[in-house]
Amino acid sequence: MRTPVMDMFGLDAPIFAFSHCRDVVAEVSRAGGMGTLGTSHVTTEQLEIELSWIDRHAEGKPYGVDVLFPSAPPQEFENLTPETAKQYLPREHRDFVEALLKQHNVPEFSREESDEAFRHYMSNMTKTHREAERRLEVVYRHPQARMIVSGLGTPPAHVIERSHSLGLKVCGLIGHPKHAKRQTDAGIDIIVAQGWEAAGHTGEISTMVLVPEVVDLVAPVPVLAAGGIGRGRQLAAGLALGAQGVWCGTVWLGTVESEVPPELKRKLFAATSSDTVRSRCNTGKPTRRIVSAWSIAWESPAAPKTLPMPLQSMLINEAMERINKFKADALLTYPAGQIVGDLREETTVRQVVYDMLAEFSDTLDRLNDAVDR
Ligand SMILES: Cc1cc2nc3c(=O)[nH]c(=O)nc-3n(C[C@H](O)[C@H](O)[C@H](O)COP(=O)(O)O)c2cc1C
């Protein structure tokens, strides 16, 4: 099969992947789809290393890079110290987090470990537009990186212009039709219409409803369907809804290539499609993730109101590092979409792509047979 968006990048499969893991990105591109690397958690120096690695391993195939453009970015957040940050993080919130960790017997960090966690957060998280643009300057040095994806908000006009002048396509991820229109009016080349069943930041409209609405609204701009897509029947459904390809995130988490540690993979494989929650507890904006004692506590009436982005992630950063380091099972959580209920055991990226295409082909046969009758 061919769709215009496949021709745009010379792809063999209409499958786009989001991952924070370079191995997944390179392997999806090698398998004929297009991997896209998430950069919200890497320094610009590390990004250079990651992209050089993908260049070496993707066998000349194209890949994308996802950058967040958080709205209302306060520039002074770039230079905070653990002490100056406290003025933005209310004591009630800090006490709530500490009490929750204590209740689950999560050991404290030493002063050095705590300072290092803060330093790591400050250098890795994309908090401002300026930081996003620094990451883009790295991306521009890698010609196999053929697409910039804006995971949150419309990139500034000069970013879109510069990316276009260097031959890159710019793609915007949206959860509401009005955002899709804003992005295409700004000159975005591809829209990812992501339904509420998806992992990560999501809106409130399901994929089934959102995709055709956005396809009609932004035509002829190509649309990728996202949210709840991990198998061939869902790929067929995405294309039937008018999308030119699909954009998947959760399905890669259960692969041997993924960044997910074994204790979290066990949780993902045990989860059903009901075991995710859309909560502001990690970033301040609604993100879908695996339910755990952490998300449940933040939803309880005793919890303080979550802070706006980026303060919520600043507030909880060290707590997350402690939970992960000490493997506090009850509190462990990770972004995951409802399709997590389909992940049962470890597989490989290549197997996921193969299975999707095989089931897609069976689905087409089944539908054709039904029509012939
Ligand atoms: C672990 C994880 C982290 C994610 N983080 C981001 C992110 O930083 N930026 C972004 O644009 N999308 C992010 N997403 C969302 C994906 O881009 C994608 O839209 C979503 O996973 C698609 O729905 P699905 O999870 O049902 O496949 C993340 C997804 C996962 C699984």
The ligand as a Gaussian input file, in Angstrom:
#p B3LYP/6-31G(d) Opt

LIG

0 1
 C        6.085000       6.380000      27.683000
 C        5.473000       7.423000      26.808000
 C        5.924000       8.735000      26.884000
 C        5.384000       9.713000      26.040000
 N        5.887000      10.967000      26.056000
 C        5.578000      11.827000      25.057000
 C        6.323000      13.040000      24.882000
 O        7.245000      13.355000      25.638000
 N        5.981000      13.826000      23.818000
 C        4.961000      13.488000      22.958000
 O        4.723000      14.214000      22.006000
 N        4.246000      12.357000      23.126000
 C        4.541000      11.514000      24.131000
 N        3.847000      10.340000      24.269000
 C        2.640000      10.103000      23.450000
 C        2.983000       9.495000      22.091000
 O        3.596000      10.454000      21.270000
 C        1.730000       8.988000      21.350000
 O        0.957000      10.075000      20.905000
 C        0.827000       8.052000      22.113000
 O        1.585000       7.110000      22.825000
 C       -0.116000       7.351000      21.133000
 O       -1.100000       6.585000      21.777000
 P       -0.854000       5.070000      22.299000
 O       -0.069000       5.237000      23.553000
 O       -2.218000       4.557000      22.529000
 O       -0.102000       4.351000      21.232000
 C        4.347000       9.363000      25.125000
 C        3.896000       8.038000      25.052000
 C        4.446000       7.077000      25.881000
 C        3.969000       5.647000      25.763000

